[in-house]
Amino acid sequence: MNIQIFLKSIAQQDQGKFDVVNKNLFNIKDFNDHRSFALIFNNLSETYDNCLLSKTELKNFSPELIVKGWTELELARVYLLVQISKKFEQKYDHIIEELFKTAGISELIALYKSLPFLPEPKKFLFRAQEGTRSSINLVFNAIGLNNTYPMNFFDERSWNHLILKAFFIDSDVSQIIGIEKRVNPTLMTMLTDFAHERVSSGRIVNPELWKLVNLCQDEKF
Amino acid sequence: MLKNNMYFIDPHIHMTSRTTDDLIAMKKAGIVAVIEPAFWLGQPRTSVGTFQDYFSSLIGWERFRASQFGIKHYCAIGLNSKEANNESLAHQVMEILPFYLQKEGVVAIGEIGFDEQTDLEEKFFRLQLELAKSLDILVLVHTPHRDKKQGTLRSMDICLEYGLSPEKVIIDHNNEETVEDVLNKGFWAGFTIYPKTKMGNERMAEIVKQYGPERIIVNSSADWGHSDPLAVPKTAWLMLEKGIPTNYVKQVCYTNALKAYSQSKHFKESDWLLNLNVDLSLEFYAGNSVLRGQESLQSIQESLIIR
């Protein structure tokens, strides 16, 4: 099941709401009309709630579609972004770039969650890395947790810093996709140094860190 | 335990110029929600990009930062009166306002109005009132600190000229000279408790004694000047000491602000009511906390130890 079908199936559960989404996008003809894109993206909050998708909604989709912890509003926004990428094939990256510039927190979260589902996710590498630098934990978590983007597109340096930061800010590292797959010697050194720092300063070390270090060691580099 | 079991709204405070210490003190004093209007930064901006980034910080970082200390943060977005005097820049700001006015947490267009009452200030005040009317959003009006009486009357006349309902407009920074006209014309009357240059809280108590609590809203407008982010609770406690009835105090320091701004769909009492009984020693908001570890709000400020 691809993301389009999945998103559509959820969004369509309320046909009335869904028609509003499609109609608003249909009315935009000019790819430079950034104000209109910004408004329809933002104003989805009038139609969809920011409440978590229910278990019944979630059980119908395949495991490779990671929508854990998504809300209805996020789903609608991601659906809209995917539709934009289809309607404006040549310019969608430019349109989405502009959305990043004026996005509020909940919009940023939807933007980061959408990245793996866009046609050429690599185009948004800078934005994804920027998201991991955010001091707004909600934003960091949107790109770092339950998101396949870093695993698939971050180089080793960015990946290692994502993991290290997640430990540093006490994020739930068990929700980082690919954390066990992408262990590497540099990461092991960074994590053990970090752990020693914590111990010397009398602070707790997350037991998940040691699990990961052991995994690195097992890999026999 | 909150003093007198009271909690407060500060509907006009510039958190961008306040440190996190203030958020902690505000939380301890019982402030549950704040509204931060867009203003200038103490010196003129020279490009629209800085306005854009500032607006983004009001809906982004400041909103998040306050939430980490248990305070719900809302904002008003607008082109302030001082910077309306840079005409070409002001036009560019008008272009970006529509991107922000309907964002989550944005409860009004503001703070707009007059500073010196120049033609350009009037031009952009009018343009923003038109915008407010077309989007049906609330207006927060800054009244001038010099030639205040004339400026306030003029501001209200222009609002009425545009057909705005007075109950959707908050006229701020009132004093003894302006209060009567503002209340008589049906507007909300904001009072800024700010040392030396604006209202004092003893005078505020007298105003409430004279006019009653209706449509009066107390705020701090705390910014980068000598100001007090606890002005609202301190005014409430002083009023109680002076024998003003508790329900009057609650109105001017909480309920009236709630009523005025609940006219915006982005401002709801339920946003913060659920948080009120949280144990102060264990603060987690939205799943994470800048208070890493288990330090209580109490111990952070009083102890000699920094750990």
HADDOCK unambig.tbl for C-alpha pairs under 7 A between the chains (distance, minus, plus):
assign (segid A and resid 35 and name CA) (segid B and resid 99 and name CA) 6.30 0.50 0.50
assign (segid A and resid 38 and name CA) (segid B and resid 99 and name CA) 6.43 0.50 0.50
assign (segid A and resid 39 and name CA) (segid B and resid 99 and name CA) 6.77 0.50 0.50
assign (segid A and resid 42 and name CA) (segid B and resid 103 and name CA) 6.58 0.50 0.50
assign (segid A and resid 102 and name CA) (segid B and resid 56 and name CA) 6.21 0.50 0.50
assign (segid A and resid 102 and name CA) (segid B and resid 99 and name CA) 6.96 0.50 0.50
assign (segid A and resid 104 and name CA) (segid B and resid 56 and name CA) 6.84 0.50 0.50
assign (segid A and resid 104 and name CA) (segid B and resid 59 and name CA) 5.65 0.50 0.50
assign (segid A and resid 104 and name CA) (segid B and resid 60 and name CA) 5.66 0.50 0.50
assign (segid A and resid 104 and name CA) (segid B and resid 103 and name CA) 6.87 0.50 0.50
assign (segid A and resid 105 and name CA) (segid B and resid 60 and name CA) 5.57 0.50 0.50
assign (segid A and resid 136 and name CA) (segid B and resid 61 and name CA) 6.71 0.50 0.50
assign (segid A and resid 136 and name CA) (segid B and resid 64 and name CA) 6.57 0.50 0.50
assign (segid A and resid 137 and name CA) (segid B and resid 288 and name CA) 6.84 0.50 0.50
